[in-house]
Amino acid sequence: MALDSIVFSNEIVDKANRFFSIDLHQYPVLDEDGNVIPSSGDYPFDFAQSYETYSLTGEVKSALHGDQQPSIIEDFLRVYNTSIYDFATALAEYWFTVLIIPGEPTHGGISVVSVENDATSFIDSFYDAITASLTQEWKMPIYNHFINNIEEIALPDVTWYITELMPNGSTSVFTEKVF
């Protein structure tokens, strides 16, 4: 398995359409009287959960999922903040919580002592990925261009640091990237 950008689009499209009261062709959904059907759902929660589902497709050698915190993204969306930098910060802080549980050693060690990453050091990279996604062109599937930019611009900068206990009793740190 590897990061799969289409997962987010597949997860969010129906939820977003219900929230924005639009159909698959981006037209308003009307009731029998011609009125737009009221919004339904919880977009901040749905967006964050869909993003988490997407992030779960990623892998880092010697690391496991389980401590990711989609509430970081949800909390940002709940304040209806329009700051791109704040959104970039929320994404970097979220990725800081992804794949940080020690897994099976893959670098010659006998156990994984810790897993950390430096995602919060690359807020500017997440900012660049977001701004690269702002276009005047409608791109389908929805959000896929944005996720691809995160994968191509921001995530390559993030490094995971795997500390393994070696057979001789020392520890060694290995670097990995999400894939």
Buried (B, 14 or more C-beta within 10 A) or exposed (E): EEBBBBBBBBBBBEBBBBBBBBEEEEEEEEEEEEEEEEEEBBBBBBBBBBBBBBBBBBBBBBBBBEEBBBBBBBBBBBEEEEEBBBBBBBBBBBBBBBBBBBBEBBBEBEBBBBBBBBBBEBBEBBBBBBEBBEEEEEEEBBBBBBBBBBBEBBBEBBBBBBBBBBEEEEEBEBEBBBE
